[in-house]
Amino acid sequence: MDRLFLNARRWYYPLRIFRSIKKLTHVNDGRFVEILAEHADVAVQALRLLHAPSSSTLKSDELAQIKSLELAGDALRRTFIDELMKTYATPFDREDLFSLSCVIDDVLDGANEAALELSTFGVNRTSTYSEIIDILIEGSEEIVRSLRNLLRDPKGAAQHAITAKRAENRVDALYNGALVDLFDGSQEFTATLKLREIYRHLKSLADKIDNAAAMILTILIKES
């Protein structure tokens, strides 16, 4: 038992010293968090363009706008990486910041891919589709709120991230119900398969939002 205690102390005190040094060199640089929040907000804008009344197809100008937003997000991510590479001290671990930028970009890319599928298949957006998009928008907005509070209000940021994570379960419930309705034999099989692919893609988007929220919570836990 004494040996175990001594081994624990051997690891505990260097870790404590490391954390103290980290806090002394910690730079409260809001540039990184602001770029991440702006990137996440671009994803919200893309998701809003996916939303539309039921029984409507995606218009070509909507597709073009979403693609433009996806390119804007790519530009923001390049700026973010450039800043990350040339800055010595960052407000959070640089690996975590980089990972968070990846998952936020995944949400925006997912919105663009969903738009491409809608355009390619030419299917009408259903009421279930609109409900799912509403939830995805809400979840993404919570990600933006969480990021904007990351430095000034960590507890608030955590709460927004937790709220964002609920989007996945809500979308899963709608997705499972939609599959039951799709395969009840009431519509043409090809149309059923097209809608299933779109629903599956939206479900994947909910997973990406959940990943972004989980990454934010990981950063907050490490800093607590």
C-alpha positions, 0 to 999 in steps of 0.5 A: 500500500505504501509503495502504491501511495508513493507511486501515485505521488510520483505521478501526481506532483509533476502533473500538478506542476504541469497544470500550473505552468499551463495556466501561467502560459495560458493565452486567452486568445479569442481569435480561435474560438471566434473563427470556430463560432463563425464557421459553425454559424455558416453551417447553420445558414446552410441548414436553414437553406435546406429547410422549406415547405413540404412538397417542394424540391430544392431549387438551383439557387438554393443549391448554389448558395449552400455550395457558396457557404461550404466554400466560405467554410473551407476558407475559414478553416484554412484561416484557422489552421494558418493561425493555429500553426503560427501561434505558440500559445493557444487558449486550449490544446491545439490538437483539440482545437484542430479536431473541433474545427474538423467536426464543425467542417463535417457539419457544413460538408454534410449540409452540402452533401444533403443538398446535392442528394436532394438536387440529384434525386429531385424528390419533394421535401416531406413534413418529416424531412422539415421536422428533422431539418428544424432539429438540426438547425436548433442543434447547430445553433446550440453549437454556435452559442456554446462556442461563443461562451467557451471562454467567458462562460464555460458552464453556459458553454457546457449547457449549450453543448449538452442541449445540442447533443439532444438533437441526435436522439430526437432525429433518431426517433423521427428517422425510425418512424419515417422508415416505418412509413416509407416501407408501408407499400403506399408509394413507388419503390424507387421514390421510397429508396430515394427518401430513405437515402436522404433521411439516412443522410440527415441522420448522419448530420445529427451524428456530426452535430453530436460529435461537435458537442462532444468535442466541446465538452471534452475541451471543457472537461480538460480545462476544468 
